[in-house]
Amino acid sequence: MGSDGIAYMTESEFKALEKTLSKLDDADLGEWDRDFVDDMCRRVFKFERRTIVTGRQWQQIERMKEQYL
């Protein structure tokens, strides 16, 4: 947990997210999914393990994994 009281991703969670986003970034995505992945990639690059991913965002990532990968 950070000094701000937020529980950040573990190293393994972060690496898994990076790997998934990298694979999705190479996939032939629809327009909305492309915008979502691009935004997530920018935030992960900027904030690294401090990136906050909501439950709904995790659901979208899981949906895209099933649909595209």
C-alpha positions in Angstrom: 0.0 0.0 0.0 1.3 3.4 -0.9 1.7 6.3 1.5 -1.5 7.7 0.1 -3.5 4.7 1.4 -4.1 3.2 -2.0 -3.3 -0.5 -2.6 -1.3 -0.7 -5.8 -0.8 -3.7 -8.1 1.8 -6.3 -7.2 4.8 -6.6 -9.5 3.3 -9.8 -11.0 -0.1 -8.1 -11.5 1.6 -5.2 -13.2 3.7 -7.5 -15.5 0.6 -9.5 -16.4 -1.3 -6.2 -17.3 1.7 -5.0 -19.3 1.8 -8.3 -21.2 -1.9 -8.3 -21.9 -2.0 -4.7 -23.1 1.0 -5.4 -25.3 -0.8 -8.3 -27.0 -4.0 -6.3 -27.3 -2.0 -3.4 -28.8 -0.9 -5.7 -31.6 -4.5 -7.1 -32.2 -6.9 -5.9 -34.8 -9.3 -4.1 -32.4 -12.5 -2.2 -33.0 -12.4 1.6 -32.6 -13.6 1.8 -29.0 -11.4 -1.1 -27.9 -8.4 0.6 -29.6 -9.0 3.9 -27.8 -9.4 2.0 -24.5 -6.1 0.0 -25.0 -4.2 3.2 -26.1 -5.4 5.0 -23.1 -4.5 2.2 -20.7 -1.1 1.9 -22.3 -0.4 5.6 -21.8 -1.5 5.4 -18.2 0.6 2.3 -17.5 3.6 3.9 -19.1 3.1 7.1 -17.0 2.1 5.6 -13.6 3.6 2.1 -13.8 2.5 0.1 -10.7 0.7 3.1 -9.4 -1.8 2.8 -12.3 -5.3 2.5 -10.8 -7.5 0.0 -12.7 -11.2 -0.1 -11.8 -13.2 -3.2 -11.6 -15.0 -2.2 -14.8 -11.7 -1.6 -16.6 -10.5 -5.1 -15.5 -13.8 -6.5 -16.9 -13.2 -4.8 -20.3 -9.6 -6.1 -20.4 -10.9 -9.6 -19.7 -13.6 -9.3 -22.4 -11.0 -8.1 -24.9 -8.6 -11.0 -24.0 -11.4 -13.5 -24.7 -12.5 -11.7 -27.9 -9.1 -10.9 -29.5 -6.4 -13.1 -28.0 
